[in-house]
Amino acid sequence: MHCKPVAFLFVSVVIWVYAIRGGESRPPFACDPSNGLTKNLPFCRVSLPVGVRVGDLIGRLTLHEKVGLLVNNAAPVRRLGILGYEWWSEALHGVSNVGPGTKFGGAFPGATQFPQVITTAASFNDSLWQRIGQVVSDEGRAMYNGGMAGLTFWSPNVNIFRDPRWGRGQETPGEDPMLAARYGASYVRGLQGNVGNQLKVAACCKHYTAYDLDNWNGVDRFHFNARVSKQDLQDTYDVPFKACVTEGKVASVMCSYNQVNGVPTCADPNLLKNTIRGEWHLNGYIVSDCDSVGVLYETQHFTRTPEDAVAATIKAGLDLDCGPYLAVFTEGAVRQGKLTEADVNTALANTLTVQMRLGMFDGIRQPYGNLGPRDVCTPAHRQLALEAARQGMVLLLNRGRAPPLSTRFHHTVAVIGPNSDATVTMIGNYAGVACGYTTPVQGIARYVRTTHQAGCTGVACNSNQLFGAAETAARQADATVLVMGLDQSIEAEARDRSNILLPGHQQELISRVARASRGPTILVLMSGGPIDVGFAKADPKITAIIWAGYPGQEGGTAIADLPMTWYPQSYLAKVPMTNMDMRANPARGYPGRTYRFYKGPVIFPFGHGLSYTTFAHTLAHGPSSVAVSLANNHSFKNSTILNDNLRVIHVNCEGLSVGVHVDVKNTGTMDGPHTLLAYSSPPGAANSDSNKQLIGFEKVHVVAGAQQRVRIHVDVCKHLSVVDKFGIRRIPMGDHSIHVGDLKHSISVQISV
């Protein structure tokens, strides 16, 4: 809701600056200085501490008014000048129109749509992720100023991409918890700005926790009870959420639909109150996934009445309901004695504090009030989207160094496939309206003459009737580019895959076109999840395979590294999606999940990515040993040691880090970027349930023949520790191996007595 602006209010410098930039000011959320009834109230005084302002406001609200503020479409409190507010906006990889809080049109016809998260994660580039967050929040603030968006964006999704069939895996940074943690913290910092206690926008890390199944084989996310060991919860599922809160300082965490070990996450005080707020010290609010409170009563039958559901969630630590339940049933829960008004005040204090930090109770003194339509879809933003696409694409196979194609030798290129002229497919899900699109065929046509054949009517590719024309085009061209893969009709929210093969007749089209092609054949795959393309990998007529992910509005033709393991179709028969175990169990024939625990055959491994040039790694210098000492209040007699393993909480971790320096030399003939991935393996790794774990990554650009030195930061407590079956993180004593490509370096960890 918007109140009608009063003319004399716009005589401020902020509004004047905004007006000349082509924007239209939105009225302030609250504390309008023209309202004589509220402008002098303590909650409107910017000079007071946020906690004092929040306490004052809560003290002025009736219970009915408080309850109206506990849901995503928060009700207005007109007597205090508070407008209604829609909390639900999305900004997964650009301002999105998925939530009701954002809309496009008028002065804001679109916003920059960056590559889908799984693609951007493949860049392994923290600074890129943060820069994207900064751009997205610029555009979000501009749209808020124009009355077209909120300031609370329920992004990013940092769930672990545990199973290749998950339809929402595309939204995540991949299967590695350390990578997901770094991505989440970086993107959150970019979105929020984190200038003191002030927020540019409020980010939200979701969906907490062990959420990675939507609708598979008769099991849906509303009924699913994820049975998770303490070990897997601590060293896999919770890792990115902890980083969001402790490192990214995220303003919100969203609890998920599913149950974890029999308890709905949104009603579990151990997960919410004890862990997120107690252990990790969240400075913000906890929100339910939409209708989760209703689901735990109506679908999961976890409580006897709706009032019990409301009481259970608020007492567990929930502050905001995306859905109606808290607005409808909280007053009844208080009247029935199942909840106190103090419980309601606690929840409300957490949401109001975030709104205060956003400046939503500062009247016309809005931070970032000068941002407007001219700050959306700028050339610089579109260039960053292109750069993100370039860094995110992965060269999986390059037989005979076919790409990059040369205009000197390849005058005509046949561009074939159901995704060859894709537009909205390129931006994946949870996207908005793009500023514009450059499709694959348009991009290639900028450099050479092209012939275009779709080959299939859509990615379902239910018929081979168009294959003849595609084969003819390939015979007559100097090179062929096949753009194949998936789209949201195959993988999406509430749509998990039953297999990881190409749909319909796509495999047949690829093989027939490759056989007919006169020149090199390059296969480009658009998808969020992995695809079994073992047939293409083995086909000598296919000279290169590039994974483009969902590359965003600008597309691109660059390379990077792979953020997930590409499994063969045969893997799926051994791993039901409902099995949450990460570690292998040979006795049951269970092969384990992700590169850390799965030891079977793969199509392409995690981290795989080729370059148009070659690189060599040599160790410059690194420590051969490191001494670990106990914290002052612990001794060797208090059970801190178990089989030469020290509990991390008993170790003096401050400053316990070392640097391993690696020289990266470009041994090829072309300049190029290189992603250096560093892994660690614990002592006795050959007999361990874990293969290795990613501990760091750096992206460097090295010119041909030159060399750059890269420092790998090794935090002993974080990077050289493992989690035991009881969920306790420990540091094994002995020789740990650091792996960088073919380079291995051993660091001996010993107790300092």
Buried (B, 14 or more C-beta within 10 A) or exposed (E): EEBEBEEEBBEBEBBEEBBEBEBBBBBBBBBBBBBEEBBEBBBBBEEBEBEEBBBBBBEBBEBEBBBBBBBBBBBBBEEBBBBBBBBBBBBBBBBBBBBEBBBBEEBBEBBBBBBBBBBBBBBBBBEBBBBBBBBBBBBBBBBBBBBBBBBBBBBBBBBBBBBBBBBBBBBBBBBBBBBBBBBBBBBBBBBBBBEEEBBBBBBBBBBBBBBBBBBBEEBBBBEBBBBBBBBBBBBBBBBBBBBBBBBBBBBBBBBBBBBBBEBBBBBBBEBBBBBBBEEBEBBBBBBBBBBBBBBBBBBBEBBEBBBBBBBBBBBBBBBBBBBBBBBBBBBBBBEEEBBBBEBBBBBBBBBBBBBBBBBBBBBBEBBBBBBBBEBBBBEEBBEBBBBBBBBBBBBBBBBEEBBBBEEEEBEBBBBBBBBBBBEBBBBBBBBBBBBEBBBBBBBBBEEBEBBBBBBBEBBBBEEBEBBEBBBBBBBBBBBBBBBBBBBBEBBBBEBBBEEBBBBBBBBBBBBBBBEBBBBBBBBBBBBBBBBBBBBBBEBEBBBBBBBBBBBBBBBBBBBBBBBBBBBBBEBBEBBEBBBBBBBBEEEEEBBBBBBBBBEEEBBBEBBBBBBBBBBBBEBBEBEEEBEBBBEEEBEEEEEBBEEBBBBBEBBBBEEBBBEBEBBBBBEBEEBBBBBBBBBBBBBEBEEBBBBBBBBBBBBBEBEEEEBBEBEBBBBBBBBBBBBBEEBBBBBBBBBBBBBBBEBEBBBBBEBEE
